Amino acid sequence: MGELMVGLYVFVLATLAGREVITKVPPTLHTPLMSGANAISGIAIVGALVVTARAEGTTQVVMGVLAIAMATVNVVGGFMVTDRMLNMFKKR
């Protein structure tokens, strides 16, 4: 029970800190920062794969697969936005 509370505490603090950081970024910087965040999401995919491979129960496996899926969606969406931004600068 203690580990769960510590994990929940870290999750809530990370969520609040992330929200605070994101709201301070001007809109013109969101797309370039998203491109850089794709690398972090890629690391999250690798971490979720490692944790899911060592999962012991059905709940852990389901949560791991869900984490892999959400991180993958984030990476793909980030690349799509980056591609769209780069197409804006191509000569017609």
C-alpha positions as MATLAB code, in Angstrom:
seq = 'MGELMVGLYVFVLATLAGREVITKVPPTLHTPLMSGANAISGIAIVGALVVTARAEGTTQVVMGVLAIAMATVNVVGGFMVTDRMLNMFKKR';
ca = [
       0.000    0.000    0.000;
       2.897    2.349    0.726;
       4.382    1.970   -2.754;
       1.019    2.719   -4.340;
       0.659    5.924   -2.333;
       4.179    7.066   -3.222;
       3.538    6.310   -6.908;
       0.233    8.173   -6.816;
       1.879   11.113   -5.059;
       4.634   11.311   -7.715;
       2.035   11.036  -10.513;
      -0.067   13.890   -9.120;
       2.972   16.125   -8.592;
       4.270   15.382  -12.113;
       0.839   16.172  -13.567;
       0.643   19.502  -11.756;
       4.232   20.435  -12.641;
       3.683   19.484  -16.305;
       0.515   21.545  -16.521;
       2.277   24.533  -15.002;
       5.181   24.270  -17.448;
       2.961   23.825  -20.518;
       0.732   26.801  -19.709;
       3.811   29.057  -19.592;
       4.920   28.177  -23.151;
       3.862   30.691  -25.835;
       1.755   29.201  -28.669;
       4.473   29.839  -31.262;
       6.794   27.404  -29.483;
       4.366   24.508  -29.042;
       5.108   22.799  -32.392;
       8.924   22.839  -32.116;
       8.703   21.615  -28.548;
       6.367   18.819  -29.630;
       9.030   17.627  -32.055;
      11.506   17.357  -29.224;
       8.957   15.668  -27.003;
       8.684   12.817  -29.511;
      12.047   11.546  -28.290;
      10.759   11.511  -24.716;
       7.635    9.631  -25.788;
       9.839    7.143  -27.598;
      11.674    6.525  -24.331;
       8.289    6.084  -22.638;
       7.415    3.391  -25.193;
      10.642    1.510  -24.471;
      10.053    1.805  -20.721;
       6.470    0.581  -21.046;
       7.671   -2.372  -23.124;
      10.232   -3.331  -20.484;
       7.736   -3.013  -17.627;
       5.038   -4.914  -19.528;
       7.484   -7.727  -20.296;
       8.037   -8.181  -16.551;
       4.355   -7.900  -15.617;
       3.040  -10.598  -13.315;
      -0.726  -10.125  -13.356;
      -3.432   -9.471  -15.894;
      -4.006   -5.955  -14.568;
      -0.345   -5.088  -14.964;
      -0.282   -6.414  -18.522;
      -3.424   -4.448  -19.451;
      -2.016   -1.244  -17.943;
       1.295   -1.806  -19.758;
      -0.406   -2.336  -23.108;
      -2.506    0.775  -22.499;
       0.658    2.773  -21.723;
       2.325    1.489  -24.895;
      -0.719    2.407  -26.988;
      -1.035    5.928  -25.559;
       2.680    6.670  -25.947;
       2.566    5.398  -29.532;
      -0.401    7.635  -30.341;
       1.522   10.561  -28.864;
       4.593    9.854  -31.014;
       2.581    9.418  -34.218;
       0.547   12.582  -33.541;
       3.713   14.532  -32.844;
       5.269   13.455  -36.117;
       2.087   14.334  -37.995;
       2.077   17.848  -36.525;
       5.781   18.257  -37.239;
       5.293   17.116  -40.846;
       2.445   19.573  -41.284;
       4.559   22.390  -39.864;
       7.479   21.563  -42.174;
       5.141   21.466  -45.199;
       4.177   25.067  -44.441;
       7.761   26.148  -45.190;
       8.169   24.285  -48.510;
       8.157   26.271  -51.705;
       5.109   25.683  -53.885;
];
